[in-house]
Amino acid sequence: MTQAAADARFMALALSLGARGLGRVWPNPAVGCVIVKDGRIVGRGSTADGGRPHAETVALEQAGAGAQGATAYVTLEPCAHHGKTPPCADALVAAGIARVVTALEDPDPRVAGKGHAVLQQAGLQVVTGVGRDGAKQSHSGFLQRLKFGRPMLTLKLASSFDGRIATASGESQWITGPQARRMVHLLRARHDAVLVGGGTARKDDPMLTVRGLGRMRQPVRIVATRQLDLPLGGKLAASANKVPVWICHGQDADPALLSVWQGLGAKLMPCETRQAKLAPDSILQALGAAGLTRVFCEGGGGFAASLLKAGLVDEVVCFSAGLAIGAEGVAALGVMGVNRLAAAPRFELADCRPVGGDVMQIWRRV
């Protein structure tokens, strides 16, 4: 096996390890690290829940003395700043690592090439750009928050194959099958937060937790509602002191309701209002400022349409079921005001596969 082939192989493993932390490590990136000596893996690690310890620290601890003279494969440039833990670049040098292979430079101003410089100044061989495309996708939420101040946003749509989410009478359970619903829970688990509009919270009284997957770190549950008129006897209110509930609301929300929800344990996030509705960009900026890197939006149709229209949706996951409801049914998306195809948001197909009796498609923004 050539060195290039070996580098690609071990970086792919590091990316796979790092992906285990998606939804669990924010505001930090979900980094993976593999330490290899004489063609044998002596240490592996991923960023721990909550963001500490870092992947390199976990892998070095596992490698022990085996790190001396070894190669470390890291999916993002090792940090070079002192935070809650010492710099990972210094730890790699101190452990006697001889060669470091990374996929991406960390754009965080506290790092931004400084980690690579520390390694090179200590005499380590540094190779960059291995597995770059995979790392960009894996770290997309972290990168986007640094660049634009907002998290990556995934929009989930589940409908009949003619694009309806309910019959004219409002019946919607269940359009998709149990395997598709289980996949939705897996997707929730890979995001930092689950987001819905106030209409969905009032109509469906959703729990928005990850269920059926064993003990999991639960995502933050977020509702966007200008007037804060959510059911105080609902599931979110009853569980706000157990699983985090954040509410994005207008600055003109009723102070009495603000007090009630604070008392229930919810985090309240005032956002800008435009044309009597919460401004989608203000919501996403607030979530980014709070540290979120990956958000999974589950509607409803009007809220989803506003996010698409504002150009804030980075990925769409569509579940299509094998039934037809017809034009009298409830459409998956609300009004977007698109009069010309050139103005319609465009996405490219990234994946398509059967999930039970349904079809899942993943579309990414062009």
VOMARTOR-499334 format. One record per residue (C-alpha): residue in one letter; x, y, z; residue number from 1. Coordinates in nm, 4 decimals. Layout:
BEGIN
<"a" <X Y Z> NUM>
...
This chain:
BEGIN
<"m" <0.0000 0.0000 0.0000> 1>
<"t" <0.1356 0.3414 -0.0959> 2>
<"q" <0.1704 0.6156 0.1640> 3>
<"a" <-0.1064 0.8140 -0.0050> 4>
<"a" <-0.3410 0.5149 0.0049> 5>
<"a" <-0.2578 0.4508 0.3711> 6>
<"d" <-0.3181 0.8158 0.4557> 7>
<"a" <-0.6570 0.8088 0.2827> 8>
<"r" <-0.7552 0.4877 0.4605> 9>
<"f" <-0.6689 0.6056 0.8117> 10>
<"m" <-0.8204 0.9486 0.7566> 11>
<"a" <-1.1458 0.7815 0.6471> 12>
<"l" <-1.1422 0.5932 0.9786> 13>
<"a" <-1.0771 0.9162 1.1685> 14>
<"l" <-1.3722 1.0804 0.9927> 15>
<"s" <-1.5928 0.7849 1.0829> 16>
<"l" <-1.4874 0.8100 1.4472> 17>
<"g" <-1.5463 1.1834 1.4553> 18>
<"a" <-1.8962 1.1497 1.3091> 19>
<"r" <-1.9994 0.9613 1.6231> 20>
<"g" <-1.9905 1.2921 1.8053> 21>
<"l" <-2.2327 1.4754 1.5749> 22>
<"g" <-2.5078 1.6267 1.7860> 23>
<"r" <-2.3186 1.5612 2.1090> 24>
<"v" <-2.0159 1.7917 2.1163> 25>
<"w" <-2.1382 2.1437 2.0318> 26>
<"p" <-2.0128 2.4140 2.0272> 27>
<"n" <-1.6980 2.2189 1.9409> 28>
<"p" <-1.6410 2.0305 1.6150> 29>
<"a" <-1.6853 1.6515 1.6075> 30>
<"v" <-1.3201 1.5602 1.5472> 31>
<"g" <-1.1771 1.2118 1.5008> 32>
<"c" <-0.8148 1.1046 1.5581> 33>
<"v" <-0.6304 0.7829 1.4745> 34>
<"i" <-0.2681 0.7157 1.5770> 35>
<"v" <-0.0767 0.4649 1.3652> 36>
<"k" <0.2682 0.3137 1.4186> 37>
<"d" <0.4313 0.0711 1.1772> 38>
<"g" <0.1000 0.0216 0.9999> 39>
<"r" <-0.0855 -0.0682 1.3199> 40>
<"i" <-0.3449 0.1443 1.4984> 41>
<"v" <-0.2256 0.2153 1.8529> 42>
<"g" <-0.4793 0.4806 1.9510> 43>
<"r" <-0.8098 0.6208 1.8387> 44>
<"g" <-1.0433 0.8830 1.9745> 45>
<"s" <-1.3271 1.1229 1.9057> 46>
<"t" <-1.4358 1.4440 2.0738> 47>
<"a" <-1.6205 1.3493 2.3922> 48>
<"d" <-1.9750 1.4563 2.4770> 49>
<"g" <-1.9901 1.8256 2.5576> 50>
<"g" <-1.6694 1.8905 2.3619> 51>
<"r" <-1.4096 1.7730 2.6154> 52>
<"p" <-1.1694 1.5998 2.6060> 53>
<"h" <-1.0630 1.6517 2.2470> 54>
<"a" <-1.0122 1.3618 2.0080> 55>
<"e" <-0.6321 1.3914 2.0126> 56>
<"t" <-0.6230 1.3695 2.3925> 57>
<"v" <-0.8375 1.0558 2.3913> 58>
<"a" <-0.6263 0.8878 2.1200> 59>
<"l" <-0.2938 0.9800 2.2849> 60>
<"e" <-0.4072 0.8402 2.6175> 61>
<"q" <-0.4977 0.5134 2.4485> 62>
<"a" <-0.1707 0.5000 2.2546> 63>
<"g" <0.0510 0.5650 2.5571> 64>
<"a" <0.4166 0.4990 2.4785> 65>
<"g" <0.3104 0.3741 2.1350> 66>
<"a" <0.2681 0.7355 2.0243> 67>
<"q" <0.6467 0.7797 2.0096> 68>
<"g" <0.7446 0.8038 1.6416> 69>
<"a" <0.3850 0.7412 1.5231> 70>
<"t" <0.1593 0.9226 1.2760> 71>
<"a" <-0.1545 1.1002 1.3976> 72>
<"y" <-0.4481 1.1396 1.1591> 73>
<"v" <-0.6760 1.4251 1.2677> 74>
<"t" <-0.9859 1.5469 1.0829> 75>
<"l" <-0.9252 1.9126 1.1788> 76>
<"e" <-0.6131 2.1107 1.2567> 77>
<"p" <-0.5124 2.0503 1.6220> 78>
<"c" <-0.5941 2.3446 1.8471> 79>
<"a" <-0.3132 2.5783 1.9501> 80>
<"h" <-0.4835 2.7909 2.2149> 81>
<"h" <-0.5288 2.7456 2.5878> 82>
<"g" <-0.8945 2.6970 2.6760> 83>
<"k" <-1.0465 2.4543 2.9215> 84>
<"t" <-0.7724 2.2089 2.8190> 85>
<"p" <-0.4104 2.2559 2.7016> 86>
<"p" <-0.3468 2.2840 2.3251> 87>
<"c" <-0.3684 1.9550 2.1363> 88>
<"a" <-0.0761 2.0603 1.9144> 89>
<"d" <0.1470 2.0759 2.2231> 90>
<"a" <0.0164 1.7383 2.3413> 91>
<"l" <0.1060 1.5748 2.0091> 92>
<"v" <0.4585 1.7189 2.0284> 93>
<"a" <0.5049 1.6114 2.3903> 94>
<"a" <0.3924 1.2559 2.3117> 95>
<"g" <0.6643 1.2155 2.0507> 96>
<"i" <0.4390 1.2003 1.7436> 97>
<"a" <0.6587 1.2171 1.4322> 98>
<"r" <0.4024 1.2926 1.1622> 99>
<"v" <0.0602 1.4587 1.1631> 100>
<"v" <-0.1904 1.4254 0.8773> 101>
<"t" <-0.4890 1.6594 0.8823> 102>
<"a" <-0.7908 1.7107 0.6575> 103>
<"l" <-0.8678 2.0799 0.7143> 104>
<"e" <-0.7180 2.3935 0.8595> 105>
<"d" <-0.9302 2.5184 1.1505> 106>
<"p" <-1.0752 2.8622 1.0552> 107>
<"d" <-1.1220 2.9556 1.4215> 108>
<"p" <-0.9081 3.2715 1.4596> 109>
<"r" <-0.7558 3.1223 1.7738> 110>
<"v" <-0.6128 2.8402 1.5609> 111>
<"a" <-0.6157 2.9233 1.1847> 112>
<"g" <-0.2786 2.7709 1.0940> 113>
<"k" <-0.1196 2.8167 1.4361> 114>
<"g" <-0.1669 2.4487 1.5235> 115>
<"h" <0.0139 2.3361 1.2094> 116>
<"a" <0.2877 2.5944 1.2753> 117>
<"v" <0.3474 2.4620 1.6286> 118>
<"l" <0.3891 2.1106 1.4918> 119>
<"q" <0.6250 2.2150 1.2124> 120>
<"q" <0.8371 2.4307 1.4430> 121>
<"a" <0.8800 2.1274 1.6696> 122>
<"g" <1.0143 1.9275 1.3746> 123>
<"l" <0.7067 1.7135 1.3022> 124>
<"q" <0.6172 1.6351 0.9422> 125>
<"v" <0.2766 1.7874 0.8625> 126>
<"v" <0.0580 1.6774 0.5710> 127>
<"t" <-0.2665 1.8649 0.5091> 128>
<"g" <-0.5723 1.8247 0.2861> 129>
<"v" <-0.6124 1.4466 0.3121> 130>
<"g" <-0.9862 1.3684 0.3111> 131>
<"r" <-1.0713 1.7375 0.2707> 132>
<"d" <-1.4138 1.6882 0.1069> 133>
<"g" <-1.5331 1.4426 0.3692> 134>
<"a" <-1.4098 1.6674 0.6484> 135>
<"k" <-1.5866 1.9716 0.5020> 136>
<"q" <-1.9137 1.7804 0.5127> 137>
<"s" <-1.8539 1.6347 0.8587> 138>
<"h" <-1.7551 1.9722 1.0047> 139>
<"s" <-2.0016 2.1774 0.7978> 140>
<"g" <-2.1997 2.2996 1.0991> 141>
<"f" <-1.8901 2.4115 1.2895> 142>
<"l" <-1.7426 2.5776 0.9791> 143>
<"q" <-2.0662 2.7535 0.8929> 144>
<"r" <-2.1116 2.8907 1.2437> 145>
<"l" <-1.7624 3.0406 1.2294> 146>
<"k" <-1.8142 3.1841 0.8794> 147>
<"f" <-2.1751 3.3044 0.8919> 148>
<"g" <-2.2610 3.3076 1.2615> 149>
<"r" <-2.5398 3.0521 1.2206> 150>
<"p" <-2.5664 2.6725 1.2425> 151>
<"m" <-2.6091 2.4353 0.9523> 152>
<"l" <-2.9826 2.3805 0.9010> 153>
<"t" <-3.1331 2.0504 0.7873> 154>
<"l" <-3.5006 2.0565 0.6879> 155>
<"k" <-3.6995 1.7333 0.7171> 156>
<"l" <-4.0051 1.6755 0.4980> 157>
<"a" <-4.2228 1.3629 0.5131> 158>
<"s" <-4.5087 1.3395 0.2655> 159>
<"s" <-4.7063 1.1327 0.0214> 160>
<"f" <-4.5450 1.1074 -0.3201> 161>
<"d" <-4.7689 1.3940 -0.4359> 162>
<"g" <-4.6257 1.6219 -0.1682> 163>
<"r" <-4.9020 1.6157 0.0954> 164>
<"i" <-4.8495 1.5868 0.4703> 165>
<"a" <-5.2133 1.5371 0.5740> 166>
<"t" <-5.5599 1.4844 0.4319> 167>
<"a" <-5.8048 1.7735 0.4007> 168>
<"s" <-5.9462 1.6774 0.7419> 169>
<"g" <-5.5985 1.7002 0.8978> 170>
<"e" <-5.5278 1.3280 0.9403> 171>
<"s" <-5.1532 1.2680 0.9144> 172>
<"q" <-5.0572 0.9710 1.1345> 173>
<"w" <-4.8954 0.7902 0.9833> 174>
<"i" <-4.8037 0.8761 0.6247> 175>
<"t" <-4.4579 0.7191 0.6444> 176>
<"g" <-4.3762 0.3823 0.7983> 177>
<"p" <-4.1999 0.2840 1.1223> 178>
<"q" <-3.8563 0.2502 0.9601> 179>
<"a" <-3.8740 0.6076 0.8295> 180>
<"r" <-3.9837 0.7333 1.1698> 181>
<"r" <-3.6936 0.5530 1.3328> 182>
<"m" <-3.4590 0.7174 1.0804> 183>
<"v" <-3.5956 1.0557 1.1877> 184>
<"h" <-3.4905 0.9765 1.5456> 185>
<"l" <-3.1419 0.8863 1.4201> 186>
<"l" <-3.1255 1.2168 1.2361> 187>
<"r" <-3.2380 1.4058 1.5461> 188>
<"a" <-2.9588 1.2382 1.7403> 189>
<"r" <-2.6977 1.3631 1.4883> 190>
<"h" <-2.8021 1.7262 1.5355> 191>
<"d" <-2.7532 1.9618 1.8274> 192>
<"a" <-3.1149 2.0739 1.8265> 193>
<"v" <-3.4616 2.0087 1.6837> 194>
<"l" <-3.6555 2.3132 1.5661> 195>
<"v" <-4.0271 2.3595 1.4939> 196>
<"g" <-4.2577 2.6522 1.4399> 197>
<"g" <-4.5212 2.7556 1.6890> 198>
<"g" <-4.8036 2.6171 1.4739> 199>
<"t" <-4.6580 2.2663 1.4867> 200>
<"a" <-4.6045 2.2921 1.8626> 201>
<"r" <-4.9668 2.3960 1.9148> 202>
<"k" <-5.1233 2.1470 1.6727> 203>
<"d" <-4.9149 1.8337 1.7341> 204>
<"d" <-4.7926 1.8831 2.0931> 205>
<"p" <-4.4636 1.7101 1.9990> 206>
<"m" <-4.2047 1.5815 2.2444> 207>
<"l" <-3.9137 1.6304 1.9954> 208>
<"t" <-3.6830 1.3933 2.1840> 209>
<"v" <-3.4789 1.1001 2.0537> 210>
<"r" <-3.6567 0.7769 2.1393> 211>
<"g" <-3.6057 0.4070 2.0735> 212>
<"l" <-3.2256 0.4283 2.0462> 213>
<"g" <-3.1219 0.3525 2.4017> 214>
<"r" <-2.9718 0.6152 2.6287> 215>
<"m" <-2.8857 0.9174 2.4187> 216>
<"r" <-2.7816 1.2747 2.4799> 217>
<"q" <-3.1000 1.4604 2.3905> 218>
<"p" <-3.0964 1.7489 2.1434> 219>
<"v" <-3.2094 2.0937 2.2498> 220>
<"r" <-3.5781 2.1428 2.1614> 221>
<"i" <-3.6508 2.4791 2.0012> 222>
<"v" <-3.9814 2.6455 1.9151> 223>
<"a" <-4.0065 2.9639 1.7076> 224>
<"t" <-4.3201 3.1506 1.8119> 225>
<"r" <-4.3581 3.5288 1.7978> 226>
<"q" <-4.6264 3.5633 2.0644> 227>
<"l" <-4.5134 3.2760 2.2890> 228>
<"d" <-4.8674 3.1339 2.2744> 229>
<"l" <-4.7731 2.7717 2.3372> 230>
<"p" <-4.9799 2.5199 2.5360> 231>
<"l" <-4.8782 2.5402 2.9006> 232>
<"g" <-5.0292 2.1966 2.9531> 233>
<"g" <-4.8311 2.0413 2.6673> 234>
<"k" <-4.5395 1.8004 2.6578> 235>
<"l" <-4.2732 2.0662 2.6088> 236>
<"a" <-4.3887 2.2629 2.9103> 237>
<"a" <-4.4090 1.9497 3.1253> 238>
<"s" <-4.0546 1.8408 3.0403> 239>
<"a" <-3.8702 2.1742 3.0043> 240>
<"n" <-3.6872 2.1216 3.3337> 241>
<"k" <-3.5612 1.7789 3.2190> 242>
<"v" <-3.4696 1.8224 2.8511> 243>
<"p" <-3.3702 2.1733 2.7336> 244>
<"v" <-3.6408 2.3851 2.5697> 245>
<"w" <-3.5429 2.7089 2.3966> 246>
<"i" <-3.8084 2.9467 2.2699> 247>
<"c" <-3.7357 3.2048 2.0004> 248>
<"h" <-3.9958 3.4774 2.0429> 249>
<"g" <-4.0766 3.8314 1.9388> 250>
<"q" <-3.9652 4.1229 2.1485> 251>
<"d" <-4.3306 4.2123 2.2004> 252>
<"a" <-4.4173 3.8791 2.3660> 253>
<"d" <-4.6410 3.8942 2.6727> 254>
<"p" <-4.4195 3.9513 2.9818> 255>
<"a" <-4.6496 3.7249 3.1844> 256>
<"l" <-4.5865 3.4365 2.9433> 257>
<"l" <-4.2139 3.5065 2.9480> 258>
<"s" <-4.2199 3.4729 3.3255> 259>
<"v" <-4.4209 3.1497 3.3144> 260>
<"w" <-4.1906 2.9807 3.0637> 261>
<"q" <-3.8811 3.0923 3.2527> 262>
<"g" <-4.0319 2.9382 3.5625> 263>
<"l" <-4.0827 2.6124 3.3757> 264>
<"g" <-3.7117 2.6050 3.2883> 265>
<"a" <-3.7181 2.7233 2.9257> 266>
<"k" <-3.4461 2.9437 2.7765> 267>
<"l" <-3.6015 3.2517 2.6130> 268>
<"m" <-3.4396 3.4069 2.3058> 269>
<"p" <-3.5805 3.7368 2.1751> 270>
<"c" <-3.5586 3.7706 1.7953> 271>
<"e" <-3.6374 4.0355 1.5377> 272>
<"t" <-3.9843 4.0583 1.3845> 273>
<"r" <-4.0563 4.1531 1.0237> 274>
<"q" <-4.4008 4.1823 0.8676> 275>
<"a" <-4.5567 4.0522 1.1903> 276>
<"k" <-4.3463 3.7327 1.1807> 277>
<"l" <-4.0208 3.6234 1.3365> 278>
<"a" <-3.7302 3.6958 1.1021> 279>
<"p" <-3.5742 3.3585 1.0026> 280>
<"d" <-3.2217 3.4998 0.9834> 281>
<"s" <-3.2546 3.6486 1.3318> 282>
<"i" <-3.3594 3.3083 1.4675> 283>
<"l" <-3.0592 3.1323 1.3132> 284>
<"q" <-2.8168 3.4014 1.4276> 285>
<"a" <-2.9477 3.3686 1.7824> 286>
<"l" <-2.8998 2.9923 1.7724> 287>
<"g" <-2.5469 3.0311 1.6373> 288>
<"a" <-2.4617 3.2812 1.9111> 289>
<"a" <-2.5810 3.0232 2.1654> 290>
<"g" <-2.3256 2.7732 2.0309> 291>
<"l" <-2.5384 2.5464 1.8117> 292>
<"t" <-2.3712 2.4076 1.5004> 293>
<"r" <-2.6333 2.1672 1.3578> 294>
<"v" <-3.0108 2.2195 1.3710> 295>
<"f" <-3.2789 1.9775 1.2462> 296>
<"c" <-3.6026 2.1508 1.1468> 297>
<"e" <-3.9263 1.9518 1.1416> 298>
<"g" <-4.1683 2.2214 1.0202> 299>
<"g" <-4.4414 2.3135 0.9866> 300>
<"g" <-4.5053 2.4028 0.6262> 301>
<"g" <-4.5216 2.7790 0.6618> 302>
<"f" <-4.2117 2.7980 0.8812> 303>
<"a" <-4.0202 2.5638 0.6464> 304>
<"a" <-4.1176 2.7792 0.3475> 305>
<"s" <-3.9898 3.0939 0.5221> 306>
<"l" <-3.6537 2.9289 0.5915> 307>
<"l" <-3.6215 2.8124 0.2301> 308>
<"k" <-3.7228 3.1511 0.0950> 309>
<"a" <-3.4595 3.3178 0.3136> 310>
<"g" <-3.1865 3.0864 0.1783> 311>
<"l" <-3.1153 2.9400 0.5220> 312>
<"v" <-3.1700 2.5696 0.4476> 313>
<"d" <-2.8464 2.3826 0.3787> 314>
<"e" <-2.9813 2.0283 0.3488> 315>
<"v" <-3.3249 1.8790 0.2894> 316>
<"v" <-3.4118 1.5242 0.3948> 317>
<"c" <-3.7290 1.4096 0.2179> 318>
<"f" <-3.9230 1.0953 0.3062> 319>
<"s" <-4.1728 1.0025 0.0326> 320>
<"a" <-4.4452 0.7484 0.1042> 321>
<"g" <-4.6237 0.5327 -0.1500> 322>
<"l" <-4.9647 0.6929 -0.1339> 323>
<"a" <-5.1491 0.9762 -0.3046> 324>
<"i" <-5.3673 1.2232 -0.1135> 325>
<"g" <-5.4543 1.4766 -0.3830> 326>
<"a" <-5.4732 1.8522 -0.4169> 327>
<"e" <-5.7227 1.8884 -0.1327> 328>
<"g" <-5.4618 1.7589 0.1124> 329>
<"v" <-5.2252 1.9784 0.3149> 330>
<"a" <-4.9128 2.0733 0.1183> 331>
<"a" <-4.5693 1.9971 0.2629> 332>
<"l" <-4.4599 2.3595 0.2171> 333>
<"g" <-4.6405 2.6877 0.2640> 334>
<"v" <-4.6487 2.9795 0.0229> 335>
<"m" <-4.3053 3.0902 -0.1021> 336>
<"g" <-4.4014 3.3460 -0.3659> 337>
<"v" <-4.1938 3.1829 -0.6403> 338>
<"n" <-4.3111 3.3101 -0.9809> 339>
<"r" <-4.0058 3.2116 -1.1841> 340>
<"l" <-3.8057 2.8885 -1.1740> 341>
<"a" <-3.4861 3.0926 -1.1627> 342>
<"a" <-3.5972 3.2262 -0.8238> 343>
<"a" <-3.6649 2.8832 -0.6727> 344>
<"p" <-3.4083 2.7516 -0.4200> 345>
<"r" <-3.1962 2.4844 -0.5888> 346>
<"f" <-3.0512 2.1715 -0.4296> 347>
<"e" <-2.8501 1.8790 -0.5660> 348>
<"l" <-2.9158 1.5150 -0.4840> 349>
<"a" <-2.6619 1.3716 -0.2391> 350>
<"d" <-2.8306 1.0404 -0.1533> 351>
<"c" <-3.1395 0.8366 -0.2340> 352>
<"r" <-3.2325 0.5070 -0.0713> 353>
<"p" <-3.5318 0.2991 0.0374> 354>
<"v" <-3.6183 0.3095 0.4073> 355>
<"g" <-3.8701 0.0372 0.4713> 356>
<"g" <-4.1578 0.1028 0.2340> 357>
<"d" <-4.0629 0.4685 0.1871> 358>
<"v" <-3.7882 0.6517 -0.0025> 359>
<"m" <-3.5409 0.8899 0.1610> 360>
<"q" <-3.3706 1.1566 -0.0452> 361>
<"i" <-3.1012 1.3939 0.0803> 362>
<"w" <-3.0630 1.7202 -0.1095> 363>
<"r" <-2.7841 1.9731 -0.0461> 364>
<"r" <-2.7870 2.3369 -0.1405> 365>
<"v" <-2.6166 2.4153 -0.4702> 366>
